[in-house]
Amino acid sequence: MLAERVKPVTHEEYLALEAKYDMKSEYENGVIVAMTGPDFSHVRIATNILMAAQRLLKPGGCSALGSDMRITTPDSKNYLYADCTIYCGDPQLKRIAGLDALENPSVIFEVLSTTTEHRDRGAKWLAYQTIPSLQTYVLISQQAASVEVFSRTSDNGWRYTAYLGIQATEPLGLHSVELPLAELYEGITFPELNPAEEDNHYKS
């Protein structure tokens, strides 16, 4: 959903602009990053995640939020939108200019696309790592049944695991909750890849 960058502003100025113009953009280290709308597959996968997470998490005291929930980092240098976010216990919110931003996400999901993947793997992922409450970061491909999970370790590092194939399940590290990839990809038709493209996809 990345479109363009504009001149540096403070995070207060960014939030005031969002409130005034009812716009949806991200704030990354002093720079506003404009966003464009995702395609059908992106929206369908994000909706599937939200529905599955709400159903599975309800007994454990955690809740799922959709893509309109702003997330902020402890230094207030980033205000970002994820495709789905899970928080546990009570939400911790920072309110500026009448707008809320979540401070205590436990799990963040990003659905990869050609216009967002480099930020989801780069600048946004670096920002998310500074959030102490974050336990799991999930990247979901639109091209195949492929989910990548980064899990925080006891020494504050990150463990990487890939889950491939529609029969796989993805553990979230929250009350033994696992999300079946079949649910995440319900209603999705994957593009056909030739053998060379398929090999490159799974190596990336």
C-alpha positions as CSV (number, residue, x, y, z in Angstrom):
1,M,0.0,0.0,0.0
2,L,3.0,2.3,-0.1
3,A,2.6,5.3,-2.4
4,E,4.8,8.2,-1.7
5,R,6.8,10.1,1.0
6,V,6.4,13.8,1.9
7,K,8.4,16.2,4.0
8,P,9.3,15.4,7.7
9,V,6.8,16.4,10.4
10,T,6.4,15.8,14.1
11,H,4.2,12.9,15.2
12,E,1.8,15.5,16.7
13,E,1.5,17.2,13.3
14,Y,1.0,13.8,11.6
15,L,-1.8,12.8,13.9
16,A,-3.4,16.3,13.5
17,L,-3.4,15.8,9.8
18,E,-4.9,12.4,10.0
19,A,-7.7,13.7,12.3
20,K,-8.4,16.8,10.1
21,Y,-8.5,15.1,6.7
22,D,-9.7,11.7,7.8
23,M,-6.7,10.2,6.0
24,K,-5.0,6.9,6.4
25,S,-1.2,7.1,6.3
26,E,1.8,5.8,8.3
27,Y,4.4,7.7,10.2
28,E,8.0,6.4,10.0
29,N,10.8,8.2,11.8
30,G,9.4,11.7,11.0
31,V,8.1,11.0,7.5
32,I,4.5,10.5,6.4
33,V,4.1,7.4,4.2
34,A,0.9,7.6,2.2
35,M,-1.1,4.4,1.6
36,T,-3.2,3.1,-1.2
37,G,-5.9,0.5,-1.1
38,P,-5.0,-3.2,-1.2
39,D,-6.4,-5.7,-3.7
40,F,-9.1,-8.4,-3.1
41,S,-6.7,-11.2,-2.1
42,H,-5.0,-8.9,0.5
43,V,-8.3,-7.9,2.0
44,R,-9.7,-11.4,2.0
45,I,-6.7,-12.9,3.7
46,A,-6.7,-10.1,6.3
47,T,-10.4,-10.7,7.0
48,N,-9.8,-14.4,7.3
49,I,-7.0,-13.8,9.9
50,L,-9.3,-11.5,11.9
51,M,-12.2,-13.9,11.9
52,A,-10.1,-16.9,12.8
53,A,-8.2,-15.1,15.5
54,Q,-11.3,-13.7,17.2
55,R,-12.8,-17.2,17.3
56,L,-9.7,-18.9,18.7
57,L,-8.5,-16.2,21.1
58,K,-11.7,-15.4,22.9
59,P,-11.3,-18.0,25.7
60,G,-7.7,-16.9,26.5
61,G,-8.2,-13.2,27.2
62,C,-6.7,-11.9,24.0
63,S,-8.5,-9.9,21.3
64,A,-7.9,-9.3,17.6
65,L,-8.2,-5.9,15.8
66,G,-8.4,-5.1,12.1
67,S,-6.3,-2.9,9.8
68,D,-7.7,0.4,11.0
69,M,-6.0,0.2,14.4
70,R,-2.9,2.4,14.6
71,I,0.2,0.9,16.4
72,T,2.8,3.1,17.9
73,T,6.4,2.4,19.1
74,P,7.7,3.4,22.6
75,D,9.7,6.3,21.2
76,S,6.6,7.7,19.3
77,K,8.7,7.8,16.1
78,N,6.4,5.4,14.3
79,Y,2.7,5.1,13.9
80,L,1.9,2.1,11.7
81,Y,-1.1,0.1,10.4
82,A,-0.9,-3.7,10.4
83,D,-3.3,-6.0,8.6
84,C,-4.3,-7.6,11.9
85,T,-3.2,-7.1,15.5
86,I,-3.7,-9.2,18.6
87,Y,-3.4,-7.7,22.1
88,C,-3.8,-9.5,25.5
89,G,-5.4,-8.2,28.6
90,D,-6.5,-4.5,28.5
91,P,-5.5,-2.4,25.5
92,Q,-2.9,0.3,26.3
93,L,-3.7,3.3,24.2
94,K,-1.9,6.5,23.4
95,R,-4.4,9.3,22.5
96,I,-3.3,12.4,20.7
97,A,-5.5,14.8,18.6
98,G,-8.4,12.6,19.5
99,L,-6.8,9.6,17.8
100,D,-5.9,6.3,19.5
101,A,-2.7,4.2,18.9
102,L,-2.2,0.8,20.4
103,E,1.0,0.4,22.5
104,N,0.8,-3.2,23.6
105,P,0.4,-5.6,20.6
106,S,1.3,-9.2,21.2
107,V,1.0,-10.5,17.6
108,I,1.2,-8.5,14.4
109,F,0.2,-9.8,11.0
110,E,1.2,-8.3,7.6
111,V,0.0,-9.7,4.3
112,L,2.7,-9.3,1.8
113,S,2.3,-7.5,-1.6
114,T,4.6,-6.2,-4.2
115,T,4.3,-2.6,-2.9
116,T,4.6,-3.3,0.8
117,E,6.9,-6.4,1.2
118,H,10.2,-4.4,1.4
119,R,8.8,-2.3,4.2
120,D,7.1,-5.2,6.0
121,R,10.5,-7.0,6.0
122,G,12.5,-3.9,6.6
123,A,11.6,-0.6,8.2
124,K,8.3,-1.7,9.7
125,W,9.8,-4.9,11.1
126,L,12.7,-2.9,12.7
127,A,10.2,-0.6,14.3
128,Y,7.9,-3.4,15.6
129,Q,10.9,-5.0,17.3
130,T,11.2,-2.1,19.7
131,I,7.7,-2.8,21.1
132,P,8.3,-4.8,24.4
133,S,4.9,-6.5,24.4
134,L,5.3,-8.0,20.8
135,Q,5.9,-11.7,20.9
136,T,5.1,-12.8,17.3
137,Y,5.4,-11.2,13.9
138,V,3.7,-13.0,11.0
139,L,4.3,-12.4,7.3
140,I,1.7,-14.0,4.9
141,S,2.3,-14.6,1.2
142,Q,-0.4,-14.0,-1.4
143,Q,1.4,-16.1,-4.0
144,A,1.2,-19.5,-2.2
145,A,0.3,-21.1,1.1
146,S,3.4,-19.7,2.9
147,V,3.5,-18.1,6.3
148,E,6.7,-16.8,8.0
149,V,6.8,-16.4,11.8
150,F,9.3,-14.4,13.9
151,S,8.9,-15.4,17.6
152,R,10.6,-13.5,20.4
153,T,13.0,-15.6,22.4
154,S,13.9,-15.4,26.2
155,D,17.1,-13.5,25.4
156,N,15.1,-10.9,23.4
157,G,16.2,-12.3,20.0
158,W,13.9,-13.6,17.3
159,R,13.4,-17.2,16.0
160,Y,12.4,-17.6,12.4
161,T,10.0,-20.4,11.3
162,A,8.3,-21.0,7.9
163,Y,5.1,-22.9,7.5
164,L,4.4,-24.1,3.9
165,G,1.3,-25.8,2.5
166,I,-2.4,-25.5,3.0
167,Q,-2.4,-28.3,5.6
168,A,0.0,-26.5,7.9
169,T,-0.9,-24.8,11.1
170,E,0.8,-21.7,12.5
171,P,1.4,-21.4,16.3
172,L,1.1,-17.9,17.8
173,G,2.7,-18.6,21.2
174,L,-0.5,-17.4,22.9
175,H,-2.2,-20.0,25.1
176,S,-1.2,-22.8,22.6
177,V,-3.3,-21.1,19.8
178,E,-2.7,-22.3,16.3
179,L,-4.2,-20.9,13.1
180,P,-4.7,-23.3,10.3
181,L,-3.4,-22.0,7.0
182,A,-6.5,-23.4,5.3
183,E,-8.6,-20.8,7.3
184,L,-6.2,-18.0,6.5
185,Y,-6.4,-18.7,2.7
186,E,-10.1,-19.6,2.5
187,G,-11.5,-18.1,-0.7
188,I,-8.1,-17.5,-2.2
189,T,-7.0,-18.8,-5.6
190,F,-3.2,-18.7,-6.0
191,P,-1.6,-17.5,-9.2
192,E,-0.1,-20.3,-11.3
193,L,3.7,-20.4,-11.2
194,N,6.0,-22.1,-13.6
195,P,8.6,-24.4,-12.1
196,A,11.4,-21.8,-12.1
197,E,9.1,-19.1,-10.5
198,E,8.0,-21.7,-7.9
199,D,11.6,-22.6,-7.0
200,N,12.5,-18.9,-6.6
201,H,9.4,-18.2,-4.4
202,Y,10.3,-20.8,-1.8
203,K,13.9,-19.8,-1.8
204,S,13.1,-16.1,-1.1
